[in-house]
Amino acid sequence: MSSQPKIIIFLGDGVGDRPVPELDGRTPLEAQATPHLDHLAAGGVCGMLNPISHGRRVGSDTAHMAILGYDPFSNYKGRGPFEAKGVGIDVLPGDLAFRCNFSTVEGRRVTDRRAGRISSGTDELAKAVNEQAGLIDGVQCIFRESVEHRAALVMRGADLDHRITEVDPHHEGAEYPDCAPLPEAADDPNAIRTAAIVNKWVQAAHAALDSHPVNQQRRAAGLPPANIALPRGVGTAVHLEPFAKRYGLKGAMIVEVDLVRGLGLYLGMTVVDVPEATGGKDTDELAISRAVVAALDSHDFVLANIKAPDLAGHDHDAAQKMGAIAKLDSAVGYLLEHVDFECTTILVTGDHCTPVTYGDHTGDAVPAVFYGLGVRPDNCGSFGERTCMQGGLGYFTGFDVMPLLTNLAGVQAKFGA
Amino acid sequence: MSSQPKIIIFLGDGVGDRPVPELDGRTPLEAQATPHLDHLAAGGVCGMLNPISHGRRVGSDTAHMAILGYDPFSNYKGRGPFEAKGVGIDVLPGDLAFRCNFSTVEGRRVTDRRAGRISSGTDELAKAVNEQAGLIDGVQCIFRESVEHRAALVMRGADLDHRITEVDPHHEGAEYPDCAPLPEAADDPNAIRTAAIVNKWVQAAHAALDSHPVNQQRRAAGLPPANIALPRGVGTAVHLEPFAKRYGLKGAMIVEVDLVRGLGLYLGMTVVDVPEATGGKDTDELAISRAVVAALDSHDFVLANIKAPDLAGHDHDAAQKMGAIAKLDSAVGYLLEHVDFECTTILVTGDHCTPVTYGDHTGDAVPAVFYGLGVRPDNCGSFGERTCMQGGLGYFTGFDVMPLLTNLAGVQAKFGA
């Protein structure tokens, strides 16, 4: 490796937690042996990360935005644009973007939200949708398939408004509703018009899909037809300054969450595909670390995220979370062996907490440790919620992360003389 | 001394540091015996100062602005106005101001950036420049000599733009460039016009200087002529509310950095001259402390700054920095003997860190201690990076300093009922 300073952010998704009764009141981080994380804590400086501010619950998208220095309050108008970017649509500022599911409907009743997890033919289906529903009331509609039943939709035209309801009912057996303006925009002509365009698109796409040969074959094979696409997760695309322009750093992302991959692409970062990183509890954490080390050869900055801790939190499974934390620790161990921390600064933390007792993201602060180049060690000797609360860095926010890292790595311009 | 509450900010310029290998991983503050600073820590409350926010690298000017409660993000447009104010030009809001060097050129090649550190006759030279180049395209140009080769230039007129390049090439042997708009303002008519005016001034001043009798005498004596003035460090003067108006306190500054003296003058503070304060590693720190004590007789607030620690940091010299810290400690010892801390609150910290391993300002937080009137002591017993990280005040910013101090000293108006 060159002696050019490098920066790593390694995130255990949702890694922070709360005391768990079955762990005698310890958190999974405290209960699981984490020799490598403890090594970082002993040689680095610890603290507590609030992605936004004290107590604020965040999503993975808003948390990653904040950690990369993009204020989600002014720059986040829904996840749709990141999803669409992740699916490969070239989203432009002002576009309205949605995630979609290929689903199965009988009349308006949704019988399978994932159309039997359809695994082939969605490219042909998308093509047919774009041919029949590519232009609605002067608005360009770009639909693109992703893996399995997943897809994305981008609408491009003047005065579109994201203050509209979802078409996906989120429950099988329910009827899908019409898109409508949100109550706050009930009288807004742009929101009313946008909702009408979405409804027209859904029906035009439904017509194209229902009779499509792919679905005729599926019906013949006893499979649920992918005869509708249900938009949800709408967002308006905003301009985000490219990462390289903002920081003067060539950045890469190695992450297991499509939404975050989309954010990386949106920011013009290299998004590295690691086939062994499954996004599940069986993920190959060493493959992620190998990809980080490889990416450092040609990048100044790498953000990695291992999803497993978050999954375990959502599953209310403390043992599974301890296993995921063991994987995070193992991934960090690989980095300790293969990265030169004389010229590299690393931050290990999470994008938020997903406590197993809660089963979803909380606004609790996340334990964090900075290690390597430039760091002034504190007296912490282990990595966990309680120890990092006593860390030398105290509480900091996501917006502090890039200034802290670029300062430590010595790649930040001075403000003033 | 009266029982009127008083406030002191005593800054060791660049005093904070990072672990130094040759000091066995201790910082200079940790390695140097500092009995008086430790006395403050034991009897006061410690914390960590981020001049702006976590990780942000600052200059001395922006740091002092923040510490005095003036947001540099909205109030800092270059150092030039402070330099010009320090040289004695009455800078007005909207003025464009530069620092300048008297230099020696042959053709366009700069053969001596400091014109042999010219020590006399610059007043006559400046007078000649103002006679020949006092008005360029309707813009008033005010040039004034400072010590040795140093000078300042103020341009006063409508629509001047500071987004222009420097004329000083910063290297001897190089040709001095024309002033030009910065890339971001390449098409801006005001920036283009301002650059043209600067170039005309440089040439008009050059003509006045080259043939001046002072330079004829220098040439005859074998000395390099001060035959050009090269502007750099441009800034637009903004309105800053006077310190006394903002805080209702009569303030004085005793500082060794011209740039900061200029800020003090800009804020309408008394700037006390201490001849024994050389600004070097040989400075007389007790003379500074004596001046602080004297100023407290007629002022409510005194800010002092001893430059030596910063110099040692820039010089990568840990032993020199320890010596500078010993001077800071000695200066504080004098205050402990001669100030009544029953009615005086003091903050001792730095304006930023200048680690000897880095050789320039970093965005690391600076150890800080509040002592005296109003202070609630914590459990810290010594003054250093690691101990203050555990201090009772935690992290605070420059913008918190004046509220903290005026609160402790009991001279702050209540907000609310």
Interface residues (C-beta under 8 A of the other chain):
Chain A: V45 G374 R376 P377 D378 N379 Q390 G392 L393 G394 Y395 F396 T397 D400 M402 P403 L404 L405 T406 N407 L408 G410 Q412 A413 K414 F415 G416 A417
Chain B: R18 P19 T27 M48 I52 S53 H54 G55 R56 R57 V58 G59 S60 D61 T62 A63 P72 Y76 R79 G233 L259 Y358 D360 H361 T362 G363 D364 E385 R386 M389 Q390 G394 Y395
